[in-house]
Amino acid sequence: MSAWGVRLSPLARMRVLAACWVVILSGMLWIGLGWGLDPEDFANPLRVWRHRLLVLHGIAAYMLLWVTGCLFTLHQQGNWRARRNRASGVVLSGALLLLAFSGLTLYYPPHEDWRRAFSLLHQVTGFTLAMLVPLHVWLGRRSRQKRQTATQAG
């Protein structure tokens, strides 16, 4: 394993993608269940499921932060030095940092009046993450295929 452009093992890739998709899907389901919910109706059974989704979302978000921290030392630093997939990696890392920050501000709001704005920021960034993860993987594979083709040809 070279420190200059570390590729994730299949198990590591599975962990990263599983954590990402559990966070993304639980967040999207939480939003979807909230659309038709009356904020004053506490007897609605969907409230219980929405709460469970929020708990799952929070636990998965902590797992995603842990997995991302593990990636930093090898995958991110190694590929940064190798000048590989930098743009999408920076955007993806920025989105994850923004999600962590906005998630914390939803849990511990600096002011209650700001909650709605941070919630919207968190949701938009979360939907963006759902597009950034496959894009980053695709760009990495495409870049690797180009390098392999160039190596075989030259």
Phi and psi restraints in degrees (value plus and minus 20) as a CYANA .aco file:
   2 SER   PHI    -110.2   -70.2
   2 SER   PSI     123.0   163.0
   3 ALA   PHI     -95.7   -55.7
   3 ALA   PSI     -25.4    14.6
   4 TRP   PHI    -123.7   -83.7
   4 TRP   PSI      59.3    99.3
   5 GLY   PHI      75.9   115.9
   5 GLY   PSI      52.7    92.7
   6 VAL   PHI    -106.4   -66.4
   6 VAL   PSI     106.5   146.5
   7 ARG   PHI    -113.4   -73.4
   7 ARG   PSI     119.7   159.7
   8 LEU   PHI     -89.7   -49.7
   8 LEU   PSI     121.9   161.9
   9 SER   PHI     -91.0   -51.0
   9 SER   PSI     142.4   182.4
  10 PRO   PHI     -77.8   -37.8
  10 PRO   PSI     -58.4   -18.4
  11 LEU   PHI     -87.5   -47.5
  11 LEU   PSI     -63.2   -23.2
  12 ALA   PHI     -84.1   -44.1
  12 ALA   PSI     -62.7   -22.7
  13 ARG   PHI     -81.1   -41.1
  13 ARG   PSI     -61.9   -21.9
  14 MET   PHI     -82.8   -42.8
  14 MET   PSI     -61.9   -21.9
  15 ARG   PHI     -83.8   -43.8
  15 ARG   PSI     -65.0   -25.0
  16 VAL   PHI     -82.7   -42.7
  16 VAL   PSI     -70.6   -30.6
  17 LEU   PHI     -86.3   -46.3
  17 LEU   PSI     -57.8   -17.8
  18 ALA   PHI     -82.7   -42.7
  18 ALA   PSI     -65.8   -25.8
  19 ALA   PHI     -82.2   -42.2
  19 ALA   PSI     -64.2   -24.2
  20 CYS   PHI     -79.6   -39.6
  20 CYS   PSI     -69.2   -29.2
  21 TRP   PHI     -92.0   -52.0
  21 TRP   PSI     -51.5   -11.5
  22 VAL   PHI     -85.7   -45.7
  22 VAL   PSI     -62.8   -22.8
  23 VAL   PHI     -83.0   -43.0
  23 VAL   PSI     -68.7   -28.7
  24 ILE   PHI     -83.3   -43.3
  24 ILE   PSI     -70.1   -30.1
  25 LEU   PHI     -87.9   -47.9
  25 LEU   PSI     -59.3   -19.3
  26 SER   PHI     -86.4   -46.4
  26 SER   PSI     -56.7   -16.7
  27 GLY   PHI     -86.3   -46.3
  27 GLY   PSI     -63.5   -23.5
  28 MET   PHI     -86.1   -46.1
  28 MET   PSI     -60.7   -20.7
  29 LEU   PHI     -85.0   -45.0
  29 LEU   PSI     -59.4   -19.4
  30 TRP   PHI     -80.6   -40.6
  30 TRP   PSI     -64.2   -24.2
  31 ILE   PHI     -84.0   -44.0
  31 ILE   PSI     -65.6   -25.6
  32 GLY   PHI     -80.8   -40.8
  32 GLY   PSI     -62.1   -22.1
  33 LEU   PHI     -88.7   -48.7
  33 LEU   PSI     -45.9    -5.9
  34 GLY   PHI     -98.1   -58.1
  34 GLY   PSI     -38.4     1.6
  35 TRP   PHI     -80.8   -40.8
  35 TRP   PSI     -67.1   -27.1
  36 GLY   PHI    -114.1   -74.1
  36 GLY   PSI     -10.6    29.4
  37 LEU   PHI    -111.1   -71.1
  37 LEU   PSI     111.1   151.1
  38 ASP   PHI    -100.7   -60.7
  38 ASP   PSI     102.7   142.7
  39 PRO   PHI     -83.6   -43.6
  39 PRO   PSI     -36.4     3.6
  40 GLU   PHI    -116.6   -76.6
  40 GLU   PSI     -29.6    10.4
  41 ASP   PHI    -112.3   -72.3
  41 ASP   PSI      74.5   114.5
  42 PHE   PHI    -105.1   -65.1
  42 PHE   PSI     -24.8    15.2
  43 ALA   PHI    -109.7   -69.7
  43 ALA   PSI     -30.5     9.5
  44 ASN   PHI     -86.7   -46.7
  44 ASN   PSI     103.6   143.6
  45 PRO   PHI     -84.5   -44.5
  45 PRO   PSI     -39.4     0.6
  46 LEU   PHI     -84.6   -44.6
  46 LEU   PSI     -45.3    -5.3
  47 ARG   PHI     -81.6   -41.6
  47 ARG   PSI     -59.6   -19.6
  48 VAL   PHI     -85.1   -45.1
  48 VAL   PSI     -64.7   -24.7
  49 TRP   PHI     -87.4   -47.4
  49 TRP   PSI     -55.9   -15.9
  50 ARG   PHI     -85.4   -45.4
  50 ARG   PSI     -59.8   -19.8
  51 HIS   PHI     -84.6   -44.6
  51 HIS   PSI     -62.3   -22.3
  52 ARG   PHI     -82.1   -42.1
  52 ARG   PSI     -59.4   -19.4
  53 LEU   PHI     -84.1   -44.1
  53 LEU   PSI     -58.3   -18.3
  54 LEU   PHI     -85.9   -45.9
  54 LEU   PSI     -59.4   -19.4
  55 VAL   PHI     -84.6   -44.6
  55 VAL   PSI     -66.1   -26.1
  56 LEU   PHI     -79.2   -39.2
  56 LEU   PSI     -62.0   -22.0
  57 HIS   PHI     -80.2   -40.2
  57 HIS   PSI     -64.3   -24.3
  58 GLY   PHI     -85.4   -45.4
  58 GLY   PSI     -63.6   -23.6
  59 ILE   PHI     -84.8   -44.8
  59 ILE   PSI     -63.9   -23.9
  60 ALA   PHI     -85.4   -45.4
  60 ALA   PSI     -54.5   -14.5
  61 ALA   PHI     -85.2   -45.2
  61 ALA   PSI     -60.8   -20.8
  62 TYR   PHI     -82.8   -42.8
  62 TYR   PSI     -61.0   -21.0
  63 MET   PHI     -83.3   -43.3
  63 MET   PSI     -60.7   -20.7
  64 LEU   PHI     -84.2   -44.2
  64 LEU   PSI     -59.6   -19.6
  65 LEU   PHI     -83.3   -43.3
  65 LEU   PSI     -60.5   -20.5
  66 TRP   PHI     -83.9   -43.9
  66 TRP   PSI     -67.9   -27.9
  67 VAL   PHI     -82.3   -42.3
  67 VAL   PSI     -62.0   -22.0
  68 THR   PHI     -83.2   -43.2
  68 THR   PSI     -59.6   -19.6
  69 GLY   PHI     -82.8   -42.8
  69 GLY   PSI     -58.3   -18.3
  70 CYS   PHI     -85.7   -45.7
  70 CYS   PSI     -54.7   -14.7
  71 LEU   PHI     -90.5   -50.5
  71 LEU   PSI     -47.6    -7.6
  72 PHE   PHI     -78.1   -38.1
  72 PHE   PSI     -66.4   -26.4
  73 THR   PHI     -87.0   -47.0
  73 THR   PSI     -58.2   -18.2
  74 LEU   PHI    -124.2   -84.2
  74 LEU   PSI     -82.4   -42.4
  75 HIS   PHI     -84.2   -44.2
  75 HIS   PSI     -72.2   -32.2
  76 GLN   PHI     -91.3   -51.3
  76 GLN   PSI     -68.9   -28.9
  77 GLN   PHI     -86.4   -46.4
  77 GLN   PSI     -61.8   -21.8
  78 GLY   PHI     -83.9   -43.9
  78 GLY   PSI     -65.0   -25.0
  79 ASN   PHI     -93.2   -53.2
  79 ASN   PSI     -46.2    -6.2
  80 TRP   PHI     -85.6   -45.6
  80 TRP   PSI     -66.4   -26.4
  81 ARG   PHI     -84.2   -44.2
  81 ARG   PSI     -54.2   -14.2
  82 ALA   PHI    -101.0   -61.0
  82 ALA   PSI     -21.9    18.1
  83 ARG   PHI      39.3    79.3
  83 ARG   PSI      24.6    64.6
  84 ARG   PHI    -133.9   -93.9
  84 ARG   PSI     110.4   150.4
  85 ASN   PHI      33.9    73.9
  85 ASN   PSI      15.5    55.5
  86 ARG   PHI     -84.3   -44.3
  86 ARG   PSI     -68.2   -28.2
  87 ALA   PHI     -79.8   -39.8
  87 ALA   PSI     -72.0   -32.0
  88 SER   PHI     -89.3   -49.3
  88 SER   PSI     -50.3   -10.3
  89 GLY   PHI     -86.7   -46.7
  89 GLY   PSI     -61.2   -21.2
  90 VAL   PHI     -86.7   -46.7
  90 VAL   PSI     -63.4   -23.4
  91 VAL   PHI     -84.4   -44.4
  91 VAL   PSI     -63.4   -23.4
  92 LEU   PHI     -83.4   -43.4
  92 LEU   PSI     -64.5   -24.5
  93 SER   PHI     -83.5   -43.5
  93 SER   PSI     -60.5   -20.5
  94 GLY   PHI     -83.0   -43.0
  94 GLY   PSI     -61.6   -21.6
  95 ALA   PHI     -84.0   -44.0
  95 ALA   PSI     -61.5   -21.5
  96 LEU   PHI     -84.6   -44.6
  96 LEU   PSI     -60.5   -20.5
  97 LEU   PHI     -84.6   -44.6
  97 LEU   PSI     -62.1   -22.1
  98 LEU   PHI     -84.5   -44.5
  98 LEU   PSI     -58.6   -18.6
  99 LEU   PHI     -85.1   -45.1
  99 LEU   PSI     -61.8   -21.8
 100 ALA   PHI     -83.7   -43.7
 100 ALA   PSI     -64.2   -24.2
 101 PHE   PHI     -84.2   -44.2
 101 PHE   PSI     -68.9   -28.9
 102 SER   PHI     -88.1   -48.1
 102 SER   PSI     -52.6   -12.6
 103 GLY   PHI     -84.4   -44.4
 103 GLY   PSI     -62.0   -22.0
 104 LEU   PHI     -84.2   -44.2
 104 LEU   PSI     -59.0   -19.0
 105 THR   PHI     -90.8   -50.8
 105 THR   PSI     -43.6    -3.6
 106 LEU   PHI     -93.6   -53.6
 106 LEU   PSI     -55.2   -15.2
 107 TYR   PHI     -98.7   -58.7
 107 TYR   PSI     -60.6   -20.6
 108 TYR   PHI    -144.4  -104.4
 108 TYR   PSI      55.2    95.2
 109 PRO   PHI     -88.2   -48.2
 109 PRO   PSI     117.6   157.6
 110 PRO   PHI     -85.4   -45.4
 110 PRO   PSI     -49.8    -9.8
 111 HIS   PHI    -174.2  -134.2
 111 HIS   PSI     118.1   158.1
 112 GLU   PHI     -80.7   -40.7
 112 GLU   PSI     -49.9    -9.9
 113 ASP   PHI     -87.3   -47.3
 113 ASP   PSI     -39.6     0.4
 114 TRP   PHI    -107.6   -67.6
 114 TRP   PSI     -30.8     9.2
 115 ARG   PHI     -75.7   -35.7
 115 ARG   PSI     -64.8   -24.8
 116 ARG   PHI     -82.1   -42.1
 116 ARG   PSI     -62.3   -22.3
 117 ALA   PHI     -85.9   -45.9
 117 ALA   PSI     -63.7   -23.7
 118 PHE   PHI     -87.0   -47.0
 118 PHE   PSI     -53.7   -13.7
 119 SER   PHI     -84.8   -44.8
 119 SER   PSI     -64.0   -24.0
 120 LEU   PHI     -84.2   -44.2
 120 LEU   PSI     -64.1   -24.1
 121 LEU   PHI     -78.5   -38.5
 121 LEU   PSI     -64.8   -24.8
 122 HIS   PHI     -83.6   -43.6
 122 HIS   PSI     -63.7   -23.7
 123 GLN   PHI     -87.8   -47.8
 123 GLN   PSI     -63.5   -23.5
 124 VAL   PHI     -84.9   -44.9
 124 VAL   PSI     -63.2   -23.2
 125 THR   PHI     -85.4   -45.4
 125 THR   PSI     -56.9   -16.9
 126 GLY   PHI     -83.4   -43.4
 126 GLY   PSI     -63.8   -23.8
 127 PHE   PHI     -83.2   -43.2
 127 PHE   PSI     -57.1   -17.1
 128 THR   PHI     -84.0   -44.0
 128 THR   PSI     -60.1   -20.1
 129 LEU   PHI     -78.3   -38.3
 129 LEU   PSI     -57.9   -17.9
 130 ALA   PHI     -81.2   -41.2
 130 ALA   PSI     -44.6    -4.6
 131 MET   PHI    -114.0   -74.0
 131 MET   PSI     -51.9   -11.9
 132 LEU   PHI     -90.8   -50.8
 132 LEU   PSI     -57.6   -17.6
 133 VAL   PHI     -81.4   -41.4
 133 VAL   PSI     -73.7   -33.7
 134 PRO   PHI     -83.3   -43.3
 134 PRO   PSI     -54.4   -14.4
 135 LEU   PHI     -83.2   -43.2
 135 LEU   PSI     -64.7   -24.7
 136 HIS   PHI     -82.7   -42.7
 136 HIS   PSI     -62.9   -22.9
 137 VAL   PHI     -84.1   -44.1
 137 VAL   PSI     -65.8   -25.8
 138 TRP   PHI     -82.2   -42.2
 138 TRP   PSI     -65.8   -25.8
 139 LEU   PHI     -83.0   -43.0
 139 LEU   PSI     -58.3   -18.3
 140 GLY   PHI     -84.4   -44.4
 140 GLY   PSI     -62.8   -22.8
 141 ARG   PHI     -86.5   -46.5
 141 ARG   PSI     -61.4   -21.4
 142 ARG   PHI     -83.0   -43.0
 142 ARG   PSI     -63.1   -23.1
 143 SER   PHI     -82.9   -42.9
 143 SER   PSI     -63.1   -23.1
 144 ARG   PHI     -83.5   -43.5
 144 ARG   PSI     -61.4   -21.4
 145 GLN   PHI     -84.0   -44.0
 145 GLN   PSI     -59.1   -19.1
 146 LYS   PHI     -84.4   -44.4
 146 LYS   PSI     -61.9   -21.9
 147 ARG   PHI     -84.2   -44.2
 147 ARG   PSI     -61.7   -21.7
 148 GLN   PHI     -84.9   -44.9
 148 GLN   PSI     -60.3   -20.3
 149 THR   PHI     -84.5   -44.5
 149 THR   PSI     -62.5   -22.5
 150 ALA   PHI     -85.1   -45.1
 150 ALA   PSI     -58.6   -18.6
 151 THR   PHI     -86.6   -46.6
 151 THR   PSI     -61.3   -21.3
 152 GLN   PHI     -90.3   -50.3
 152 GLN   PSI     -54.1   -14.1
 153 ALA   PHI     -98.5   -58.5
 153 ALA   PSI     -49.3    -9.3
